[in-house]
Amino acid sequence: MKTMIGVLAAMVMAGCSVGNADDESARETAVTWADAYFNCDYVEASQYVTEESVKWLRLAASNTTENDLALLREENAVVEGAEFFASATDTLRVVQLRVSHYLAATPLGEDASLGADGLFNVTVVLRNGAWRVRMEGLPRSEKQSRD
């Protein structure tokens, strides 16, 4: 019994050490993508997404106006605080990012505004040995409004 517990403990520790490199690489991909995306650098952001996610970047780019870009020139979006959800697997990570001074979603016809602080869950998948952001839509803040 003690031998089995020792073997299981060794396997868990070995798995954690391998996972840490993957975790850091996935986290770096999510942060780098988010920095580009939330500062409307969609060309740069496209280097960090899956093939099927490019359509979402095109949609974001087609809905970004000169007024939106002017707001970001005054104050860039800031990405920080990358955390993982426990549901991470060997080929998938969900990274939670805190983003401040980002372009908040606004209804059509209304002026753009900067969101003060939002939480975004970013799915990162391992494809062909590289971590890539998998977009299933445009990012939405998970932070509940005070209204």
Phi, psi and omega in degrees: 000314180297323179296317180296319178296320178297317179295316179297318178297318179296320179294319179296316180295320178295319179296322180292321182290324176290317182297328183298319178295317177295318179300314181295320179294318178295317179298316180298319178298314181298316182292316180296316177299312183298320179300316179290312184299309185286350172255017175060030173262076187291332177295313178296316181299327182295340179286348186242012182246162174289161181304317183286352180272345183302327180299327180288325176293321177297319178297314179299316182296320182290342180254009179264126183256171176298324177297322177299313181295324178297321177299318181288335176292329178288321182206112181292151172293145181238128181251132180205171171065058179281118178234154179256150169272154182294345184279010181297141175243186182290341180236011182215136174228144171247117184251129177262126182243142172260124182236131176240154179061042179258161177289114180283146177295132179230150177297154178305138177090346179266153178291146178292153176217159179269132174282134183291314186199124180224154175251128183234130176265120184246125178271126180239129182239152178270118179231122178051041176081004180232143177279134181225144176283132177253110180267130176246018182160183176282143182300140177231139180292135178274351182286129181283140178286160180276359181290000000 
